[in-house]
Every structure is written in C-alpha cells, then in structure tokens.
Amino acid sequence: MTTPGFESIPVNAETGSDGQNGLSGELRILGIDPGSQRTGFGIVSACGARLDCISYGCIRLPADKPVPYRLRDLFDEMNVILDRYRVNDMAVENLFTGKNAQSILKLGQIRGVILLSGIRRGLPIGEYPPATVKQSLVGYGRADKPQVQYMVQKILKLPGLPRPADAADALAVAICHANNRRLERRLECTT
C-alpha cells in the first residue's frame, strides 16, 4: 500500500524557529498546481521587489485509493504544509477546460479541498487560469512547460530547473500572485 505524503525541496534556509524569516513586510505565498495524483506546491517569499523560493515539491496521492480517502489525505498534507511554512497568502491554478468530464470532476474536488484548507485558516486566496500565469512569467499565455520552468529558475535564482513540472507550475502560480499583489498595492497607493 502506498502512503500519501509530500516530497519537499527546501531552498532558503534563512528561517527562524517560528518558520518566518523575520523580515517585516514579507508576504509568504503558497502556490498550488492541483492534480488528481500529484499536486505541486511552492512557497515563495515576497518582500518589496525581492522574490525568494522557500521550498517546493509535490503531494502524491495513490491512484489505488478511493477518491474520498485521497481527498482526506490531501487535506491532511495541505495542513502539514500550512503549519510548517506559515504562509499568509495562497494562490491556486484554476481549472482548464477538458474533454473528460470525470477528470474535470476529480480536479474540481481536489481544488475544493485545497481552497477549504486555506479558507479555514483565513488566508486570502488568488485563483489564476494557466494562461494568466504563463503570461505573467513568460509574456506569452501559451508558453510550454520548459519555458515556464526556465523563467521560474531565473526569477527565483534557483541553481537548476525546478522539478517536477508540477512543482515548477506551483512556483509560477505563487510568482504570478506576488506580481498581482504588488500591482494591487501600487494602485492602492495612487488612490
């Protein structure tokens, strides 16, 4: 029997014992790329114009388990991540349209669990379509995965391409959200 869990790649070790890096004005964002068997996550710290990668990885959900148990396992793993990294914002990739109704239904259930885990903690949650995320990072809404991975690596100054692609996509969602929040703050200052 496969056990659920997440594999995490810690990147920035400059955190204190409370899980925060101690910078005032820091926005710690959890980006999520939902998937029925593998959900990517990435934690990005935004302070001013600076973006740092804290950690990233995937939550693996065994395909041989019934859906209700996978949803429970996902909720539990989301709570472990939220406890460990103490994020103050969450960003989730929206559903894309597809031809397989069963797949869309499962993905909708997964997104529901992810959104619930953030809402129960009172986190602001941004939702972004894949094209918006790609446009924000690459400048082209139909960019392919290698282009997104490359831009995530460059923006976050990672030593290599973030892998797997699900985790890179989650980091991209977090970066898109950070950019969106910066723009919102600028607009608030001008009104």
C-alpha positions in Angstrom: 0.0 0.0 0.0 1.4 3.4 -1.0 1.2 6.1 1.7 0.4 9.7 0.8 2.9 12.4 1.6 4.8 15.2 0.1 8.3 15.5 -1.0 9.7 18.9 -0.3 12.9 20.6 -1.6 13.9 23.3 1.0 15.7 26.1 -0.8 16.1 29.0 1.6 17.4 28.1 5.0 17.2 31.6 6.4 14.1 30.9 8.5 13.9 31.3 12.3 12.4 28.7 14.6 8.9 30.1 14.1 9.1 29.4 10.3 9.2 33.1 9.4 12.3 34.8 8.1 11.9 37.8 10.3 11.6 40.4 7.5 8.9 42.9 8.1 6.5 43.3 5.2 7.2 39.8 4.0 4.4 38.1 2.1 4.8 34.3 2.1 2.8 32.7 -0.7 1.8 29.1 -1.1 1.3 28.4 -4.8 -0.6 25.3 -5.8 -0.9 23.3 -9.1 -3.8 20.9 -8.4 -3.6 17.3 -9.8 -5.5 14.1 -9.1 -2.4 12.1 -8.4 0.3 14.7 -7.9 -0.4 18.2 -6.6 2.5 20.6 -7.0 3.2 23.2 -4.3 5.7 26.0 -4.0 6.4 28.6 -1.2 7.7 32.0 -2.3 8.6 34.9 -0.1 7.9 38.3 -1.5 9.4 41.4 0.3 9.4 44.5 -1.7 10.6 43.7 -5.2 12.5 40.7 -4.0 11.2 37.1 -4.5 12.8 34.1 -2.8 12.0 30.4 -3.1 11.5 28.9 0.4 10.5 25.3 -0.7 8.7 23.3 -3.3 7.6 19.8 -4.0 4.6 17.5 -4.7 1.9 15.9 -2.7 1.5 12.4 -4.1 -1.9 10.7 -3.9 -2.1 7.0 -4.6 -4.3 6.2 -7.6 -5.3 2.8 -6.0 -7.1 4.6 -3.1 -10.8 5.5 -3.3 -11.3 9.2 -4.0 -12.7 10.2 -0.6 -9.6 8.8 1.1 -7.3 10.7 -1.4 -9.2 13.9 -0.6 -8.7 13.3 3.1 -5.0 12.6 2.6 -4.7 15.8 0.5 -6.4 17.9 3.2 -4.0 16.4 5.9 -0.9 17.1 3.8 -2.1 20.6 3.0 -2.4 21.3 6.7 1.1 19.9 7.3 2.5 22.3 4.7 0.5 25.3 6.0 1.7 24.5 9.6 5.3 24.1 8.5 5.7 27.2 6.3 3.2 29.6 7.9 2.1 31.3 4.7 0.0 34.4 4.7 -1.4 34.1 1.1 -2.4 31.2 -1.1 -2.7 31.1 -4.9 -4.3 28.2 -6.8 -4.3 27.5 -10.5 -7.8 27.5 -12.0 -9.3 24.5 -13.8 -8.7 24.4 -17.5 -11.4 23.1 -19.8 -11.1 19.5 -20.9 -13.0 16.8 -22.7 -13.1 14.2 -20.0 -15.9 15.0 -17.5 -14.6 12.5 -14.9 -11.2 14.2 -14.8 -12.7 17.6 -14.5 -14.9 16.5 -11.7 -12.0 14.9 -9.8 -9.9 18.0 -10.3 -12.7 20.2 -9.0 -13.0 18.1 -5.9 -9.2 18.4 -5.3 -9.4 22.2 -5.8 -12.3 22.3 -3.3 -10.1 20.6 -0.7 -7.2 22.9 -1.4 -9.4 26.0 -1.2 -11.0 24.7 2.0 -7.6 24.2 3.7 -6.7 27.9 3.1 -10.1 29.4 3.9 -10.3 27.6 7.2 -7.1 29.5 8.2 -8.4 32.8 6.9 -5.9 33.1 4.1 -6.5 35.3 1.1 -6.7 33.1 -1.9 -6.0 34.1 -5.5 -7.1 31.9 -8.4 -5.4 32.2 -11.8 -6.0 30.5 -15.1 -3.0 28.7 -16.6 -2.8 31.3 -19.4 -2.6 34.2 -16.9 0.2 32.5 -15.0 2.2 31.9 -18.2 1.6 35.5 -19.4 2.8 36.8 -16.1 6.1 34.9 -16.2 6.9 34.3 -19.9 5.0 37.1 -21.6 3.0 34.6 -23.6 -0.1 32.8 -22.4 0.5 29.7 -24.4 4.1 29.1 -23.3 5.2 25.5 -22.8 6.4 23.8 -19.6 10.1 24.2 -20.3 9.7 27.9 -20.9 7.8 28.3 -17.6 10.4 26.2 -15.7 13.2 28.3 -17.2 11.6 31.6 -16.1 10.8 30.3 -12.6 14.5 29.3 -12.3 15.7 32.8 -13.4 13.2 34.8 -11.4 13.9 32.9 -8.2 17.6 32.5 -8.9 17.5 28.7 -8.5 20.6 26.7 -9.2 18.7 24.4 -11.6 15.3 24.0 -13.2 12.7 23.2 -10.6 11.4 19.7 -11.0 9.0 18.0 -11.3 7.0 20.2 -13.6 4.0 20.3 -11.2 6.2 22.0 -8.5 7.6 24.4 -11.1 4.0 25.3 -12.1 3.1 25.8 -8.4 6.1 28.2 -8.0 4.9 30.0 -11.2 1.4 30.4 -9.7 3.0 31.9 -6.5 5.1 34.3 -8.6 2.1 35.4 -10.6 0.2 36.1 -7.3 3.2 38.0 -5.9 3.2 40.2 -9.0 -0.6 40.7 -8.8 -0.4 41.7 -5.1 2.4 44.2 -5.8 0.3 45.8 -8.5 -2.7 46.0 -6.2 -0.6 47.7 -3.5 0.7 50.3 -6.1 -2.9 51.0 -7.2 -4.0 51.4 -3.6 -1.2 54.0 -3.0 -2.3 56.1 -6.0 -5.9 56.4 -5.0 
